[in-house]
Amino acid sequence: MKETTWRSARQRYLPPAEFPAQAFRSYQSRVLARSQLVWGEHCTECSFPSCQFTCAFYTPRPDLTCQRFENGIESIDCADAQITRIVFRKWGKLEATGPAGLFSTAASARLGAIDRFVGAGLVAAPLPFEPKQNWIQRWNRWKNRWPSADVLDFPEVKFTIEAWTPSAHPFEMTLTFLSGSDQRMFQCAFTVSRQYMRLEISAREIAGSLDLDQPYLVQIEPVGDAQGREIYLGLADFRTLVDDHQSTPARDQPVGAIKVVVWDLDNTLWDGTLADDGLEGLTLRRDVVETIQELDRRGILNSIASKNDAPLAVDALTMFGIDHLFLHPQIGWEPKSDGIAQIAASLDLGIDSFAFVDDLAFERAQVQVAHPTIAVFPETDTAGLLANPRFDVPVTAESKRRREMYQAEGHRAQAFNPMKTDYKAFVASCDIRLTITPVSALTAERAFELTQRTNQLNFRASRYTRAEVARLAEDDSITPLVLSCRDRFGDYGIIGFLALDRSSGTVLDLFMSCRVQRKFVEHALVQYLLGLVGTLGQENLRILYRPSTRNEASARLLKELGFAPAPVPAEGDEITWLLPTTTVLENASLVTVELLPEFDLESH
C-alpha cells in the first residue's frame, strides 16, 4: 500500500514486454496473509522544512514535500498481481512505519479498494491547502492502525521483497529496519537485475535485532547514486504462505475423540456474507445443518466463532431455526482464537478436544497457531467429518442429551449470583442427588464412553474397551459402579464410573465428568466410600493414581479431600493415595447419596 498524496492520479502504467509478470503472479497467489505497510517517497538527506530554502535538489510536490521519485509510486497494470514502479531521483528512498500486522488476502483486497476510493476523494476534494493536508495526513496515519493479526503469532512469517529492473546493469539496494526507541537496527543488501528476484527474511530473525511490536522505520533504498534507478516492486511486506499452513495435524497433536466443533458462519454454515448480503441474501447449507444435528445426536457439542455483528447473526440463526443447537457462541470482531478460548473456558473442556471449521485458510491458520492442539478443517471437509475416526464416538442416552445438560448448567450459572449468594448455601438449595448403581447392560455403553472421553478426572489415565467393561462386571472380586446425578434444574445423567476392589478397599479406577466438578459431588462419593470400606474392616480408603499430562486435576482433588500418598509407592508410576475411614468431610452433606432399594453394595 502507498501513501495518499496530492499528486494527481496517473493512468496505470503498462510494463515493458520483457517484464516477468508470471513470476510475480505465481508467488502472490500463494500468499495466505500479508501486512499492509504504507510506503511513501522520502529523502535520505531530509531536513524538512529548511531544505526548501537550503537544498539545491529540492523539488516540491503539491503538498510542498520533496519529490524524490520521478512520478511517485506508480501502479502497474498486471492482472492478479500487485506491482508498483519507481524511478528514483537523487537521495530517494522508500520508507514505511511499523509495527505492522497481517491481513488475509481478502481483507487486503478490501482495504486496498477502500484506500483507493478514499484517497481519490481526498485528492479531488475542493478544500483549502491546510485542511486538505490535515485530512490526507490523518488518512495515512489511520491506514497504519487497521486492526490485524500479530506478525509473530504465525510461525512462518517472512519479510519479502519482489523486485525487477529493465536496466541492463544490476544495482545494489538495502533493506533497513530502525527501532523508534533506541539505536537497534537490522540491515541487509540485495541485488536487482533483469531476472525476477525475491528477498525473504524470517520475521523472527528481524525480531532478534529490534522489537517488532514497538514503533520502527523500514527503508528500501539504492546503494550509491539513486538518480534514474528504475525498479518494479511486487510484495514489500511481511507475509505467510498457504504452503506453510496446510491442514495437517502437528506431529505431537493428540488424536482423541472430538468433543466440541466450532463453526464459522459466512460461507460455512450458510452461503453469503451477512454484513454484505443481509438476512435476505443468505442461503442455509442444509448438508452442514444435517452434519451438526448428527454430531449433536452423538453428544458432540457445537458452537460458533464468527466475525460478525452479534445481534444480526443471532437473528439469522433464529430465522433458520437452528440457534438452539449452539452453546456459548462467540460472535464479534476479536480474533477467532480468543472466541474459542472463551468457549473452552465456558464448557470447562480442553481445546485439544475441539475442532474448528472455517472457509478461510487465514482464519484456520490463526486459530491453529494460537491453539496448536485443535483440529482445523476447511468447510469443504464438512461431509467427511462424520466418517472421521475422531468423531466416531459411542452414542448413548446421555450423549443424545448432552447439549441439553450443558444448557441446564447454564441455567444453574444464571441462578447463582456470586455477589449475593453464599455458594455452599446455593449448592444445598439445588438438592443435588448422587445415585450409585452397579454396571448393567443398560449402562455399560455409557461407562465405556466415560473411559474414552474423560481426561481431567481420569485418575489412572486409563482407557477401557467394551469387552474390558463387561469383564469387570463378571469379576467377583471387583465391583464396577456407575454414578448418576440430578438436581432441581435437571438431570446430569451418568457422570461417573469406578471399579472398587472390596477386599483391599481400593478404588482401582475412577472416571468423573467435568460437569459436576466443584459441586461437592466428589466429597459425597468419597464420604460414602469411606463408610463402605470401613464396614468391610479397612482402616483406609485407597485410590490409585497414575499421573499424565492431562489429569493433574485428579491429584489436586485428592489433596483437597485430604488424601495423602502412601509411603511405599505402587508398581511402576502408580501412586496409592490413602484417607482414613474415620474421616468426616465437611461438605459431603451438601449432596444426597442414594442407592437403588434392590442394590446392597456391601454384599455385591
N, C-alpha and C positions, 0 to 999 in steps of 0.2 A: 504494500500500500504506500502511496506517496502523499506528501503534504499537500493540502489545498493551498493554492497561491493565487495571486491576482492575475497571473499570466493567462491570456486568452486561450480558450480551449482550441487545440490544434486538431486537425484530422488525424486519424490513426495512421501511423507510418507503415509503409509496406517494406518488409525486409528484402535484402538482395536475394537473388536466385540461389546462391550457394548457402544460405542460412540453414543450419541443421534443425529444422522445425521438429522433425520426428523424434529426435533425441530429447528435446525439451518436453514434448507431449508425452512420450513414453514414461519418463521419470515422474512427471507431475501427476500422471494417472495413478501412480502407486501411493500417493500421499494420503494418509489417513487423517492427519491433523497438522496444523501449522500455526505459527504465530502470525501476527499482523503488525510488524514493526512499521512505523510511519517514517519513511525515508524522505529526506529533503536535501537540497543543494546547499553546501556550506563552503567556507574558505579555510584553508589550513593556516593562514596568517591573519585570521579575522581579529579586528579591533573595533568592531561596530560600536557606536556610530561615528567615532572620529575618523574612520577610514574614508568616509565620504569626502573629507577635506584633505587627507594626507596621502592617500594611496593612488598612484597613477593608474592602477588596474581596476579601480572601482567603476563598475558599470551597473547603474541602478535598474532594478526591476520596478514594476509599477508600485510595489509596496516599499520601495526605497532600499531594500536589502540588496546585497551584491549578487549579480548574475554570474555564477561560476560554471554553468553549463550552457552550451550554445543555444539550445532550445528547451531547456528544462528537462524534466524526466518525461520522455515521450512514450506513449502506449503504442505497442506494435500489434498489427493485425495478424494474429496467429490463432487459428481455431483450436480450442481445447487446451490452450497453454497461456499462462500469463507472462508476457515478455515486455520489457522496457528497454529503451535505447537512450544512451547518454553520450554526448560528445563533450569532453572535459575542456575547460579553459584553464589558464594558469592558476595554480593553487586550489583547484576544485576538488571537492571530496563529497562523498555521500555520508550522511550522519543520521542516526536514529537514537531514540532513548528507550531504556528499559526501566523496570522489569517488564518482560513480555510473557504472555501466556499462550496456550494452544486453543485453537478453534477447529471444529470439524470442517471438512471441505465444504459441506453445505452451508454452514454458518459463515465461513469465509466468503463464499459467493454472495450471500445475502448482505454481509457488511460492505463488501465492495460495491454492490449496487446502491446501497444507501449512501455511501460516501460519494459516489459519482453524482447522484441526484442532488444531495445537499450541497456539494461543492459547486456544481453548476449553478444552483440557485444563488449561492453567496456571491459568486463572481459576477452574475448578471444583475444582482440587486442594485437598484439606483440609490445607494447610500453615500453620504459624505465619507471622506477618507478615513477619519479616525473611527467612527462606528463600524465601518466595513472591516477595517483592520482588526478591531477588537473581536468581532464575530468570527472571522477566519481563524484567529489565534485560539479562540475558545474551542472552535470545532476541532482543530488539530490536537489540542490538549485532551478533549473528550475522547477522541479516537484511541488514545493511549490508555484509556480507562475502561474499555469494554470488558465485562466480566468474562473470565476464561479459566481454563484448567492450568494448574501449575506445571511448568516445564519439567521440573524434577519429579513429578508424580508419575511419569512414564519412564520405563527402563531403557528405551532405545531412542531417545531424542538426540538429534544431532543438529548443529547449525550448518546449514547447507547454502552454498553459493553455486549457481549455474551461470556460466559465462561463455561468451564467444566474441571474437572481433573479426571484421573483414580485413583488417590490416595484415599485410604480408610479413610484418615484423612483430613477433611476440613481445609482450612487455609484462613487467612485474607489477603486482599490486599487493597491498597489505590489508589484512583484516585486524582490527584492534578493538578490544573491549576495555573500557576505562571505568574504574569504580568511581562513583559520585561522592564517596565519603572519605577516601584515602588515596594513596598512590598506587594501589594494586592494579595490575593490568594483565591482559592476555593478548598476545600478538602472534600472527603467523603470516607468511608470504605465499602467494600463488601466482602462477603464470597464465596469462590469457593469450590464446592464439587462434588460428583459423580452425582448430579442432575443438569440438564441444568439450568443455571441461567442467568438473564438479568437485568442489571442495567440501568435505564433510568432516566435522569435528564434534566429538561427543560433548553434549551439554555438561556432563559430569567432569570432563577434563577442563572445560572453561570454568566451571564452578570451583575447581581446585585452586584457581588464581584469584577469583573475586566472588562476592555473594550475588547470585543471580536473582535473589528475592529483594534486593535493595537497588536504588537508582544507579544507573550506569549509562555510559555513552557507547555506542558501537559505530565504528567508522570503516569505510571502504575507500581507498584512495590509491592512485597510481604512484609508483616509486619514481622519483625524479621529476622531470618536467611533464606536467599533465597536459599541456597545450595540444589540442587536437586528438587526444586519445579517444577512440570510439569503441564503445562496449555495449553488448546486448546482454542483459541480465534476465534470468528466469527467477527461480526461487532465491531469495536472500533472507532467509528466516530460519527459525527453529522448526523442525518437522519430525514427525514419526510416520513410518510407512505401514501400509496394510500388511506387508510381509512379516513385520515384527510382531503382529498381534493376531495370528491365526488362532481359531478357537480350538486349541488342543490343550488338554489338561496338563498342568505342571507335573514334573516327574514325581514329586512327593505329595501330589494332591490326593486327599482321601477319596475313596470310591465307595463310601457308604450310601445308605438309602437317602434319597431326597425327601425332605420334609416340607419344604416351602418353595413355591415357584412365584417369582416376582415378575410381573408383566409390564412392559411398556404399553402405551395406548395407541398413539398415532401410527398408522401403517403397520401395526402389530395386532392389536385387538380389533381395530376397525381400519378400513381403508379411508384415507383422508387425514387432513391435519385440522384439528379442532379450531385452532386460533385463526387459520386462514379460511376454512370452508364452512365454519359454523356447524350447528347441530344438524341442519338440513343437508349438509354436504357429506355426512358420514355414512358409511355402509358397514354394518357389523359383519365380521368374519365368522360365519356360523360354525365352520370347522374348528376354529380356535375355541369358541364357546363350548363346543362338544368335548374338546380335549380338557378344558377347565372343569367341566361337570364330571368327567370321568376321574380326573385327579381328585376332585372333591369326594367322590364316592370311595376312592381308595384311602381317604384320610390324609391326602397331601394338601396342605393349606395353600391358598392363593392370595397374593397381594399385588400391589401396584406401585411402581416408581415411574413417575411421568413428569415431564416438564410442560406444565400447562397451568392455566388458572383453575384453582381447585373448585370453586363453585360451578363453573361451566362444565368441568369434567364430571363432577358428581351428577349434574343434570343429564349429561349424556349417558352415563351408566344407568341412571334411573329410567331414562327414556327407553333404553334397550332391555330393562327389566333384569339386569344382572348385578346390580350394586350389592346385593346380599351375599354374593359369592366371595367377596374380597375382605380380608382382615387388615386393619391398620394401613389403609392406602396412604402413600406419601406423594402428594401432588403439589408441585411448586416449581421454583426455578433454581433450587440448590442442586449441586452435583447428585446424580442418582446414587452414587456410593453412600452419601450421607443418609439418603432416604432408606436404603437397605439396612444400614446400621441401626436406624431407628426402629425399623420393622423387627429386626432380630432382638433388639432390647425389649420391645413391647411383647413379643412372643416368648422371650426368655429361651431362645434357641440359638445354637451356634451357626455362624454363617457358612461353615463347611457342609451344612445340610441344606443349603439354599441353591436354587438355580435361578438364572436371570435370562429373560427372553427380550430381545430388542432388535429392531430392524437396522439400527445404525452401528456400524463397526466401531465408530468413535466411542459411543456410549458403552458398548461391551468392553472395549479395551480399558476405559477409565475405571469401570467397576472391577474388572479383573485385576488391575494394578492395585487398587485400593484394598481389595479383598481377594488375595491370591488363591484361597481355597474354594471360592464359589465356582459353580459350573455355569458357563455362559453359552447361549445358543442364539443363532440368528432366527428371525421369525419364520424363515423357510424350513426350519427343522421341526416346527410345531407338530407336524403329522407323525414324526418318528419318536416323539417323547414317550408315548405310552408303551412302545416296544423296547425302550432303553432299559437295561437291567437295573439302573439306579431308581427307576420309577416303578419297578415291578415289586410291589410290597404286598404283604398279606392284607386281605380285605376281611374285616371283622365288623361286628355290630358297633363296636366303639369307633372304628375308623370311619364308618359312614356318618357318625355323628360328631366327628372331631371338631369341625368348624363350629357347630352349634355349642360345643363345650367351651371353646375359646370365646365365643360371643357371650356366653353366660359369665365367663370370667371377667369380661369387660363390664358387665352389669355389676359384678361384685366390686370392681375397682371404682365404679361410679358411686356406689353406695357408701364406700369408705372415704371419709374426709379426714386426712391425717391432721388437719389443723384443729378439728373439733372433736375427733373421736379417739378414745383410747383403743389401740389396736387389739389388745387381748380381749377387751370388752366386746369389740366388734366381732372377733372370731367366735367368741362364745355365743353371740346373738345369731350367728349363721347356722347354728345347730348342725355342725359337721358330724357325719356318722361314717365310721370306717367298718366295713363288713369283711370278715376273714372267712374264706371257704377253701376247701381242697380243690385242686385242679380237677376238672371234669372234661368230658368230651365237648361240652359247650364252651368251655373257657380255655382249652388247650391252645387254640389258634391265637387267641389274644396274648397268652403267656409267651408263645413263640415270638409274636410281633414285638413284645416288650424287650425280649432279649436282643432283637435285631436293631431296634430303634434307640434304646436308652444308652446314653453316654455319660452324662454328669453323675447320675446316681446309679451307676452300674459298678457295684463295689469290687468286683473281681475282673472287670473288663472282659466279661465272658460273652460268648455268642453260642446259642443253642440251636440245634436243628429240631425239626418237628419230632423226629424219632427220639432224640435225647429227652425232650419234654415228656414224651409218652413213657419212656423207660423210668423216669423219676417217679411217675405215678404208680409204677409196678414194684418199686423198691420198698420193701417192708421197713428198712431202717431209716428212710428219709421221707419227710412229709413235705410235698410241694404245695404251696398255698398261693392263692390269688387274693389281691386286696382290691376292694371296690369302695368308692367314696361318693357321697352325695351331701348336699346342704340345701338350705331353703331357696337357693337360686336355681338349683338344677342338679343333674346327675353328672359326675365326672366319669362314670364308667369304671372299668377295671384300670387301676392306676399303679398296681404293683404285683410283683411275683417274687417269691422267695422259696428257697429249699432249706429245710431245717433238719439237722441231724439230732434227733431226740436223745440218742444215747450219750452224747457229749455236750448237749446244749449249744450247738454251733450252727450259726447261720452260714451255710456253705456258699450261697449266692443270694444276692438281693438286688432287685431292679425296681426303681420307682420313677414314675413320670414327674417331669418338672412342673406339671400343672398344679401339684399340691405342695410344692416346696414353700416353706415359710408360713405354713398354716397349722403347724404343730401336729400334723398327721404322723410324722416320724416319731414324735415324742409318745403319742398314744400307742403306736405299734410297738415300740421298744418297751414301754411300760408293761404292755400285755405279755410280751415275750419274756420279760424278767419274771413276771409272776408264774408263767408256764414252766420255764426251765427250773425255777425254784421248787415247784411242786414235784419235779422229776428228780430232785436231790442234787442239783448243781449249785455250786457257790457263785459261779459267774456265767453270764451270758457272753458267748463268744461270737464275733463276726469276722469273717475272713475278708481281707482287703488286699488287692493287688494293684499297685499304682500304675497309671497310664498317663498319657499326655492330656487326657480329656476327663478324668474322673477325680480331679482334686476336690471337687465339691463333696464327694463321699467322705474323704478324710476329714475335711472341715466339719462335716456334720457329726462324725463320730466324736471329735474333740468337743464340740458344743454339747453333746449329750453326756459327756463325762467319761467316755471310754478312754482307756489307756492301752498302749501296745504291750503285748506280752514280753517279758524279759528274754524269753527264748524264741527267736524268730521261727516262723514256719518254713517249710521247704521252699527252696527257690527264692523268688522275690515276694512271696506272700507274707503278710503280716496279720497276726491274730490280735484283735482288739478285745479287751475284757472290760466288763462292767459288773460289779457285784449285784447279785439278785435282790439284795436288800435296798437297793437304790430307789428313791421316790423322785420322779421327775416332776418339776414344779408345774409345767404347763400341759402335762398329759391329760388332765381332766377337762381341758377345753374341747376335746374331741371324744365323742362316744364310740366305744368299740362294741361291735355286735357280732355274734356268731349265729349261724342258722340253727334253729332248735334241734335239728337232727344230727348236728355235727359236734362230736365230742373230740376236741383236739388232743386231749391228754391220752386218749386210748386209740387214736387213729394210727 
